[in-house]
């Protein structure tokens, strides 16, 4: 039969930090080199090759160079769009890759009454079907209606970028029931950034972690090589590029937190590692701004770390309860602002009603989220006279 690679969720261009964006790309390069060395029959990319439908020119140039290596090695690549590189217009840079002869988008759809018929891409005894991922799981209602244009006698692969019910865990999201999916010999899945297998449904995990939490959980990226001749069909390929080190510090006093965190960092070997500093707890004294992160950064650089990220999501400031007796319950908002201002005198207080009013504007019909956010900021800036 065949040996092929199953990748997903590469997200080229996804990290804002250049150092991590480069590591993401280095992981992709390493994955491609492994596939060439293994002389695989083909490669599957189950969505989100790019982090956006329209990546920057530098990302495209580097990506094209890797696909050219595959083409020169005569290893075809079959692909579907994911929720990030999908476009409602249907026009993405995946089309450019395909027209250059570097890959083949296997999404071939026919709409028939209440059914969506998927037509196969045939390659060396294998029938590859595909359906793209969409924003906010909008592909799931469509996937409940898909059927195959059958290809008897061929090894069937279905490529999907979605969430299946067996993998969603406790996530409060819609998921595709696996008993609603046409029968295939292998399901090449993407979208969930997890290493997951259920029967022949497989998520390979991302080629490189895409956020702080994923760096903590996964450390590095991975993909699968599938050998249909082997009893153990799946072989996980790890892609360690840089080691990560987790530093978790719990604090309750921001005034001495810097010293405590620095002490933790001093104990660790940070050289050439990605440092993941997670600070958690409930502050009973001081505030987050009392913590000297600049001093920590200087120490981390001195210890020759490759890069560092900090996370204070689980660090809370203890809220003080304010007892308020309302005289005017008909206009609670104005009454609360008045009482708060009396208890906390400040020149800023006179701007609170104007700010509250500016933030109550509604999104206009046809206005994009980005433009609406910009309009809100402009109005707030005018109130604050920035």
C-alpha positions in Angstrom: 0.0 0.0 0.0 1.3 3.5 0.9 3.4 5.5 3.4 2.3 9.1 3.9 2.7 12.0 6.4 -0.2 13.5 8.2 0.3 17.1 9.4 -2.1 19.8 10.5 -2.2 23.2 12.2 1.2 24.6 11.0 0.1 28.2 11.4 3.0 29.8 9.5 3.2 33.4 10.5 1.1 32.9 13.6 3.5 34.0 16.4 3.9 37.8 16.7 7.4 37.4 18.3 10.0 37.0 15.5 12.0 34.4 17.6 9.0 32.1 18.0 7.7 32.7 14.5 11.1 31.6 13.2 11.0 28.5 15.5 7.6 27.7 14.0 9.0 27.8 10.5 12.1 25.8 11.5 9.8 23.1 12.8 8.0 23.0 9.4 11.3 22.8 7.6 12.4 19.9 9.8 9.1 18.1 9.1 9.5 18.5 5.3 13.1 17.3 5.5 12.0 14.2 7.4 9.4 13.4 4.8 11.9 13.7 2.0 14.4 11.5 3.9 11.8 8.9 4.5 10.8 8.9 0.8 7.1 9.0 1.6 4.5 8.5 -1.1 2.7 11.8 -0.3 1.9 14.3 2.4 -1.5 15.4 3.9 -1.9 18.8 5.5 -5.3 18.9 7.2 -5.8 22.7 7.4 -4.2 25.8 8.7 -1.0 25.8 6.8 -1.0 29.5 7.3 -2.3 31.5 10.2 -4.3 33.7 7.9 -5.8 33.5 4.4 -3.5 36.2 3.3 0.0 35.8 4.9 2.9 38.2 4.4 5.2 38.1 1.5 8.2 36.8 3.5 6.2 33.9 4.9 5.0 33.1 1.3 8.6 33.2 -0.1 9.9 30.8 2.6 6.9 28.5 2.3 7.2 28.3 -1.5 10.9 27.3 -1.1 9.9 24.3 1.1 7.2 23.2 -1.3 9.7 23.4 -4.1 11.9 20.9 -2.2 8.9 18.5 -2.1 8.2 18.9 -5.7 11.8 18.3 -6.7 11.7 15.2 -4.5 8.6 14.1 -6.4 6.5 13.9 -3.2 3.0 15.2 -3.8 1.1 17.2 -1.1 -2.6 17.1 -0.6 -4.2 19.9 1.4 -7.5 21.4 2.7 -8.1 24.9 4.1 -8.5 25.3 7.8 -10.4 27.8 9.9 -7.5 30.2 9.7 -6.5 30.0 6.1 -10.1 29.5 4.9 -11.8 32.4 3.1 -15.5 32.9 2.5 -14.7 34.2 -1.0 -12.9 30.9 -1.7 -9.7 32.8 -2.7 -6.6 32.1 -0.6 -2.9 31.7 -1.1 -3.5 27.9 -1.0 -4.8 28.5 -4.6 -1.5 30.1 -5.5 0.4 27.1 -4.2 -1.8 24.8 -6.1 -1.5 26.8 -9.4 2.3 26.7 -9.0 2.0 22.9 -9.0 3.2 22.6 -5.4 0.1 20.9 -3.9 -3.4 19.8 -4.6 -6.5 21.0 -2.8 -8.7 17.9 -2.4 -11.9 19.8 -1.6 -14.2 18.8 -4.5 -17.9 19.4 -3.6 -21.2 18.9 -5.3 -24.4 20.3 -3.6 -27.4 18.0 -4.2 -30.7 18.8 -2.4 -30.0 17.9 1.3 -26.6 16.2 0.6 -23.1 17.4 0.0 -21.3 15.0 -2.3 -17.5 14.8 -1.9 -15.6 13.7 -5.0 -12.2 11.9 -4.5 -8.7 12.9 -5.7 -7.2 9.6 -6.8 -3.5 8.8 -6.3 -1.8 5.4 -6.5 -4.7 3.3 -5.3 -5.8 5.9 -2.7 -9.0 8.0 -2.8 -8.6 11.2 -0.9 -11.6 13.2 0.1 -11.6 16.6 1.8 -13.8 19.3 3.3 -12.4 22.7 4.6 -12.7 24.1 8.1 -14.5 27.3 8.6 -14.6 30.0 11.3 -16.5 29.3 14.5 -17.2 25.6 13.6 -19.5 26.6 10.8 -18.5 23.6 8.8 -20.1 21.2 11.3 -23.7 21.5 10.0 -22.5 20.9 6.5 -20.4 17.9 7.5 -23.5 16.2 8.9 -24.7 16.1 5.3 -21.7 14.8 3.5 -21.6 11.7 1.4 -18.9 10.1 -0.8 -19.0 9.7 -4.5 -17.8 6.1 -4.0 -14.5 4.7 -5.2 -14.7 0.9 -4.9 -11.5 -1.0 -4.1 -9.4 2.1 -3.1 -8.0 3.0 0.3 -10.2 5.9 1.4 -8.9 8.9 3.3 -11.1 11.7 4.6 -9.4 15.0 5.5 -11.4 17.3 7.8 -10.5 20.4 9.8 -13.1 20.3 12.6 -13.9 19.0 16.1 -15.2 15.5 16.5 -17.3 14.4 19.5 -14.8 11.9 20.7 -12.1 14.5 21.0 -13.8 17.6 22.4 -13.7 16.5 26.0 -15.4 19.1 28.2 -15.1 22.0 25.7 -18.5 23.7 25.4 -18.5 23.7 21.6 -20.4 22.0 18.8 -18.8 18.8 17.6 -19.3 16.4 14.7 -20.7 13.0 15.7 -18.4 10.3 14.2 -21.4 8.1 13.3 -22.6 10.9 10.9 -19.4 10.7 8.9 -19.0 8.4 5.8 -16.9 5.3 6.4 -13.2 5.8 5.5 -10.0 3.8 6.1 -8.2 6.8 7.7 -9.5 10.1 9.0 -6.8 12.9 8.7 -8.0 15.5 11.1 -6.9 19.0 12.0 -8.1 21.9 14.1 -7.7 20.6 17.7 -4.1 21.1 18.7 -3.8 17.7 20.4 -2.2 14.4 19.8 -5.3 12.2 19.7 -6.3 8.9 18.3 -9.7 7.2 18.4 -9.8 4.1 16.1 -8.7 5.5 12.7 -9.6 9.2 13.6 -6.3 11.0 14.2 -5.3 14.5 15.3 -1.5 14.8 14.9 -1.1 18.0 17.0 0.5 21.2 15.7 3.8 21.3 13.9 4.8 23.9 16.6 2.9 25.0 19.7 0.8 28.2 19.0 0.5 29.8 22.4 1.8 29.8 26.0 -0.5 27.0 27.1 0.5 24.8 24.2 4.2 25.3 24.9 3.5 24.2 28.5 1.5 21.2 27.4 3.3 20.0 24.3 6.8 21.5 24.5 7.3 21.0 20.8 5.5 20.0 17.6 4.7 16.7 16.0 3.2 14.9 13.1 2.5 11.3 12.0 3.8 9.0 9.4 1.2 6.4 8.4 2.3 3.1 6.9 -0.7 1.1 5.7 1.5 -2.0 5.4 2.5 -2.1 9.0 0.5 -3.6 11.9 1.4 -0.5 13.9 0.2 1.9 11.2 1.0 5.1 13.1 4.4 6.4 13.9 4.6 9.7 15.8 7.4 12.1 14.7 8.5 14.5 17.4 10.0 17.8 16.3 12.1 19.2 19.2 13.6 22.5 18.2 14.2 24.2 21.5 13.7 22.9 25.1 11.1 24.7 27.2 11.4 25.2 31.0 8.3 26.0 33.2 8.7 28.3 36.1 5.5 28.4 38.2 5.5 30.9 41.2 2.5 31.5 43.5 2.5 34.8 45.3 0.2 36.8 47.6 2.3 40.0 48.0 3.3 42.0 45.0 5.7 44.1 47.1 8.1 41.2 47.6 7.1 39.2 44.5 10.0 40.4 42.4 12.6 39.0 44.8 10.7 35.7 45.2 10.4 35.2 41.4 14.0 36.2 40.8 15.1 33.5 43.4 13.1 30.8 41.5 14.7 31.9 38.2 18.2 31.9 39.7 17.8 28.2 40.6 17.1 27.2 37.0 19.4 26.4 34.1 17.8 28.7 31.4 20.5 28.6 28.8 19.1 28.3 25.2 15.7 27.4 26.5 12.2 28.9 26.1 11.3 30.1 29.6 7.6 29.9 30.5 7.0 32.0 33.6 3.6 31.5 35.1 2.7 33.7 38.1 -0.5 32.9 40.0 -2.2 33.5 43.3 -4.3 36.2 44.9 -2.6 39.5 45.8 -3.5 40.7 49.3 -0.8 43.4 49.2 0.2 45.6 46.3 -0.8 45.4 42.7 0.5 43.7 39.6 2.3 46.9 38.5 4.5 46.6 41.6 6.2 43.5 40.1 9.4 44.4 38.3 9.3 42.3 35.1 12.1 44.3 33.5 14.4 43.2 36.2 13.4 39.6 35.5 14.0 40.0 31.8 17.5 41.3 32.5 18.2 38.2 34.7 16.8 35.8 32.1 18.9 37.4 29.3 22.0 37.2 31.6 21.4 33.5 32.0 21.3 33.2 28.2 17.8 32.0 27.7 16.6 31.8 24.1 13.3 33.5 24.8 10.8 34.1 27.6 7.1 34.4 28.0 5.2 35.4 31.1 1.6 34.6 32.0 -0.3 36.3 34.8 -3.8 35.0 33.8 -4.2 33.2 37.1 -2.9 36.2 39.2 -5.8 38.1 40.8 -6.0 41.1 43.0 -8.2 40.6 46.0 -11.3 42.7 45.6 -12.4 44.9 48.4 -16.1 45.0 49.1 -17.6 48.5 49.0 -20.8 48.9 51.0 -23.2 51.2 49.1 -26.6 52.4 50.3 -28.6 53.6 47.3 -30.9 56.5 47.8 -32.0 56.6 44.2 -32.8 53.1 42.9 -34.3 54.4 39.6 -30.9 55.3 38.2 -28.5 52.9 39.8 -25.7 53.6 37.4 -25.5 57.4 38.3 -25.9 56.7 42.0 -23.1 54.1 42.1 -20.7 56.5 40.2 -21.6 59.3 42.6 -21.0 57.2 45.7 -17.8 55.7 44.3 -16.5 59.2 43.5 -17.2 60.5 47.0 -15.3 57.5 48.5 -12.5 57.7 45.9 -12.0 61.3 45.0 -10.1 61.9 41.8 -10.1 64.2 38.8 -10.7 61.2 36.6 -14.1 60.6 38.2 -15.7 63.4 36.2 -14.9 61.4 33.0 -16.6 58.2 34.1 -20.1 59.1 32.9 -18.7 60.2 29.5 -16.7 57.0 29.1 -19.7 54.9 30.1 -21.7 56.6 27.5 -19.1 56.3 24.8 -18.8 52.5 25.4 -22.5 52.0 25.0 -22.5 52.8 21.3 -23.7 50.0 19.0 -22.1 48.3 16.1 -23.5 49.6 12.8 -24.9 47.3 10.1 -22.1 46.1 7.9 -19.4 47.5 10.1 -16.5 45.0 10.7 -15.3 44.2 14.2 -12.0 45.8 13.5 -13.6 49.1 12.4 -16.0 49.0 15.3 -13.1 48.6 17.8 -11.2 51.4 16.2 -14.3 53.7 16.5 -14.7 52.8 20.2 -11.1 53.6 20.8 -11.3 56.9 19.0 -14.4 58.0 21.0 -12.8 57.0 24.3 -9.6 58.9 23.3 -11.6 62.0 22.7 -13.1 61.8 26.1 -9.7 61.2 27.7 -8.2 63.9 25.4 -5.4 61.6 24.2 
